[in-house]
């Protein structure tokens, strides 16, 4: 079972202030996701995969950005068809029932009940941990997933703390970014 904890207080370091300015300047542009990726990498040293998405439920989610190893996008149709409903991130949604609730989820391969999901998306790809920060918005959950490869190992407590601080700044921007990109 993955570890889920509610976040009631968070702090951003002074290093995050400069990153926040960059994020604000990229809001509503195609470069927003890459700026989030660069921010994550600057705070953690490395990340194999990064996903930014909004979800209204298990069947209704919209991916705004992803970054990952070559061939990752080829797995998306399989994920949607076979594994989407099995993803432990949905357990974290229950920990964030009210607007502005925030939760942190740590998932390691042994936390994935589905052998196929665990094998294809974690073990075969060398993923040793995925951190998800979930924020409940007015009409959807906003999520950032950040995964680590076995080469880098699991996230340290300081890296997790930095990711939570960054996520609490980034996640409210997701609906704004989407609306700006959809506007004519």
PyMOL commands that set and color helices and strands:
alter all, ss='L'
color gray80, all
select helices_A, chain A and resi 14-26+32-44+73-86+89-93+109-111+115-123+157-170+173-182
alter helices_A, ss='H'
color red, helices_A
select strands_A, chain A and resi 3-7+49-57+60-67+102-107+127-136+141-149
alter strands_A, ss='S'
color yellow, strands_A
deselect
rebuild
show_as cartoon
